[in-house]
Amino acid sequence: MTTDTAAIKHVSSSEGVAADELKQFIERIERLEEEKAAVSGDIKEVFAELKGRGFDVKAVRSILAIRKQDHSERTEREAILELYLQALGMAA
């Protein structure tokens, strides 16, 4: 008996414990996927409203990305960007 076959027999055992547990995991993941889709739709609506009010969506997305960064990580990234801009003669 191969490992896959053994696993299948274990999942479909007469007790059904493993099968029930697997089913619970699957249903939990499905519920979370539904919630994720709903939240994603809500975020799209907020961006549409933001755009409708005249805000620049790309700039807001950049701000969101910056806010996720650790302060030291952001400082380092900004220093590297400034160095590169200077090297290319693009610094302000």
N, C-alpha and C positions, 0 to 999 in steps of 0.2 A: 504494500500500500504506500503510495507516495505521500509526501507532506501535504499537498493540496487536497488529496482525497481524504486524508485523515482530518484535515481542517473542516472539510465539508461535512463529514460524518459527525464531527464534534458539534458543529453549528446546528445540524439537523437531528441532534440526539433526541431520544424519546422524552427526555425531561424538558427539552425546549428552552432551557435556561439561557444558553448562549444565543439562540435564535431570538429570544425575547429581548436580550440585551442589545443585540445588533439592531433589531427593529427600533428600539428606543433611541439609539444613536442616530440612525438614519432619519427618524422623525424629528429629532432635535435639530439636526443639520438643516433639514427642509424648512423648519420654522425660522431658523436664523437667516437662511437665504431669503425667505419672504420678507423678513424685517429689514435686511440689507437692501433689498430692492425698493422697499417703501422709503427708507431713509435716503437712498440715492435719488429717488424721484423728488423728495422734498428739497434736497440740495440743488437739483437742477432748477426747481421753481424759484429758489432764493436767488440763484445766479441770473435767471431770466428777469426777475424783479429788479435786481441790482443794475442790470444792463438797461432795462427800461427807464430807470431813474437817471441814466446818463453816466454811470460809473464805468470805468475801464475794467473789464473782467480779467484781462491778463495781469494787470497791476494788482488786483485783489488776490488772484491766485498766487502771485509772487509774495505778497504780504503773508498769506496763509502759510506758505512754505517756509518763509523766514521765521515766523512765530513758532514753528515746530522745532526749529534748531536750537541747540544749546547755545548760550551766549558766547562761549569761547570758540565753538565750532563756527558760528556766524562771523565772529571777528576775524578768525583765520581765513575763512573763505573770502571775506571782503578785502583783506590785505593782499591775498593772492590775485584777486580780480584787479585791484588797483595796480599792482606790480605789472601784470600783463598789459593793462591799458597803457601804462607809461611806456612799456617796451615797444608798443605799437604806435606810440605818438598820439594816443587817443585820450589821454588823461585831461581832466578839466582844469 
